[in-house]
């Protein structure tokens, strides 16, 4: 059986949730959460996927810190990566997706190797990466939209403040 056939909708939703957390996309996670529930994922499975994504985002940050330390000639002690004994193949696919979502290629490479060692196929890894790229793209779009809305609101407040300021300077309310 091909892994892309074996990755049922529930597993796809769980992998996408991890990618959303890896990408830091709150809006994506809010949309994917009910999809995972509808696909039959348990609360424990959803929580595990969310935690894996957040964990991988933290690992990506640690990877960047190591790069900074290396540039500055300092050494950072290697952290151990916790190993989850259950559903290792899916967990590693979630880690791959979250690392791709977080733009952390060193972590993605490490977890691609771990996913292969856990029995994942190239098709399954490519699917996890494709889901992460889609989520990452959506995350950037959502973030850009939120920032644009915020800037628009601030501009309106500034304009309103300037109008009030001009009126106050001329003795008008």
Secondary structure, 3 states (H helix, E strand, C coil): CCHHHHCCHHHHHHHHHHHHHHHCCHHHHHHHHHHHHHCCCCHHHHHHHHHHHHHHHHHHHHHHHHHHHHHCCCCCCCCCCCCCCCCHHHHHHHHHHHHHHCCCHHHHHHHHHHHHHCCCCHHHHHHHHHHHHHHHHHHHHHHHHHHHHHHHHHHHHHHHHHHHHHHHHCCCC
